[in-house]
């Protein structure tokens, strides 16, 4: 099994919602905080939301109040609930350790497209 498997992306209208999931290998999940990152053609990959091993969360300013990161420890899964989506949220979304591992060894990501 791949260490990071993202899913849940899709095409949604502005104002809509999506919930992304990421199944993480037990080793990565147990030893690291986790984050959701995104990359669009116009931008470098950036951190969107993160949760530490202690459960503390932080968010990119532009998604505060709209996105929520959470995790299911029993299932080694991290979620990103995205509400009130905007066209500028369009990107490929990735999960990975937070802070990033070296090398990061990214998964395949999941495409989120916000368009009317």
Order of alpha helices (4+ residues) and beta strands (2+ residues): beta-beta-beta-alpha-beta-beta-beta-beta-beta-beta-beta
